[in-house]
Amino acid sequence: MKIHQLQAAYLIEQDRILVRLNTPEGEELRLWLTRRMVKNLFGPMIQASTELVAAQMPLASHDGADHKALIEFQKQESLQQADFTTPFNSQALILPIGEAPLLATTVHITHGADGSLRIGFEENIPGADGSRSFEVTLGATLLHGFLHLLESALQQTGWDLTLGGLDEPNQNKLADAFAAAVPPRYLN
C-alpha cells in the first residue's frame, strides 16, 4: 500500500494516539496507539530508521564528521523535504478496515529488500469477532516523517516518553521488551 499522507494526533478522551494514513486512491486506514504500544514500538522504529539511513549513505564524510552526525544530518534532510503544511485529506472514499480505528495489539517490523521498513499492525482482542490487520511500507523519508509526527503527538500526552531522547542501550532494552511483549487483556 502506497502512503500519500500521515497524521498522528493525541485524543485526550481516549488517552491514545490516533494515526491516520491515506493513499492516493482515496483509501484511509485508522489506527489507535496506546502508551504501551508507542513505548514498545518507537525504540525498534528509531533503530530501524538509523539502519536505513546508514545503509544508504557513505561510511565517512569529507570533513571528518562521525557516523552518528552523518545519520542525524540525513534525518534532518529527510524532514526538511517532507510536507508538514498540507492539511490531511479527511474525505476518505474507501475505509478498507472499517470506520473504527484498529487498536494495535501486535506489531511486526521487517526490513524490506529495497531498504524500506514494513510494519504490520494487528488487532487481536479476546472475545471479538475475529481480528483485523494491515501492513504499510515506509521508506527512510516517510519513516522519519512518521517518527516526527509521533514525537509531536507525544508532547501532548503527558506520558513522559520521548522519541529522540533514547541512547543506544535504552533502544536495545526497548527492542528486547518489544520482542517479548504480551498483547494486553481487556475487561468487559
N, C-alpha and C positions, 0 to 999 in steps of 0.2 A: 504494500500500500504506500503510495507516494503522499507525503505530508505537504500540504500547502501552508497551513498556519497552525500555530500552537498558542494556547492560552492557559495560564495557571493562576488561580485566584483562591484565596483563603475565604471560606464561608464560616463565620463565627458560629452561626446557629447549628451547623453540623460538626464543627471543630475538625474539619477536614479540608484538604486542598482539592478543588475541582480542576481537573485537567481536561481541556477540550482540544481535539485535533480535528482539522478538516482537510479535505483533499480537493484537488482542482475539479473533480467530478461532482462536488456538492455533498459528499458524504461527511458526516460528523460522528466522531467517537467521543464518549464522555467517560471519565474515569475518576473515582474517588481515591485519594491517597491519604491514609491515616498517618499520625505521627510515627507510629511504629514502622509502617511501611517506608515512609520517607527516610527514617533513621537507618533502616536496613538497606535501602535502595541506593542512596546517593554516594556512599563510600565506593561500592563497585563501579558506579557510573563515573565518578571522578577518576578512578584508577583507569577505567576503560578509555576515557577521553584523553588522558595523558598518554596511554599506549598508542591510541590512534594518531595523535599529533606526532609522537616520537617516531612512529613508523613512516610518516610522510615527510620527514624533514631530515636534513643532513645532521650528522653527529657532532659537528663542530662549526663554530662561526668564524668569520674572518677577523673579528675584533677580540676574540678570546673569551666571549661570554660563556658561562657554564650551561650545561644541558637544560637544567630547570628553568633558567632565564629564557632560553630559546623557546621552550614549551609554553611558558607564560606569555611570551610575545605572540606566539602563534594563536593562542586562545584569544588574546585581546584583538588581534587582527580579525579573527572569525566574528567576534561580537560587533566590531565596527562595520562589518559587511552585512550584518543581519538587519532586518527592517523591524524595529520595535514601534514604529509610529503608525502604521496602517492598522485601523481598527479590525478586530476579529470579526469575520463574517459569521453572524449567528443565525443566518437564514438557511439552515440545513435543509436540503431536499430529501436526503436519504439518511436514516439512522440505522446502520447495519446491526447494531446490538441492542437497539431499542432506545426509548427516550430516557429511561432511568440510567444514571451513570453506573458503570461496572465498579464494584468495590474490590479493589485489588487485594487478594489474599495470598497469592503466589505470583512471583515474578521470575522469569527465566531470561538471563542475559547471555548472548553468544556473540562472538566476533564473526563478522561476515568475511568471505574471501576477498572482497573488494575494499577492505579497510573500513567497513561500516560496522555498526553495532545493532544487533537485532534484540529487541526487548519484547517479550511475550508477557502479557498481563492476563491472569486468570482469576475468576471469582468462583470459589467453591465454598458455599455456605451450607452446613448441615441442615437438612430438612427442607432445603429449597428444591424447586422442580428442575434440577439439573444445574449445569454450570455454564458460564459464558466466558469467552476469551477473545483476545485479538493480539496481533503482533505488528509492531512497527519497526522500520529500519531507519536508523539515524546515521547520517554521515557526520564527520567531525564538526562542521559548521552548525548543523542542526542540533547536534548533541550539546555543544557549548551554549547555544541559544536556549535549549530546554533547561539546562542546569541554571542558567541565568534567571529564567522565569521562575524556577523553583525557589531559588535564593530570594528573589523579590517577594514571593508569596510567604516564605518562611519568616520574613521580617515582620509580617502582620500577625503571626500565630501566637507568639509568646511561648513557643515550645523549647526555647533555648537550644536550637540546632542551627548550625551554620554550615554552608557547603564549603566555603573557601578556607575555613579555619582548621582543617584537618591536616595533621602531619602524617608522614608515611606509616609509622607504627599504628596510629589510630585508624587509618584507612584499612590496613590489614586486619585489625581487630573487627572493624565493621564488616569487612568482606567475609571473615570467618563466621561472625554472628549471623550474617545474612544467609550463608550457606546452610547453617544449622537451624534456621528459623522454622517454627511450627506455625501453621495457619491459626488465626485466632478462633476462639469459640464464642458463640453469641448466646445470650439468654433471651428467651422469648416470653 
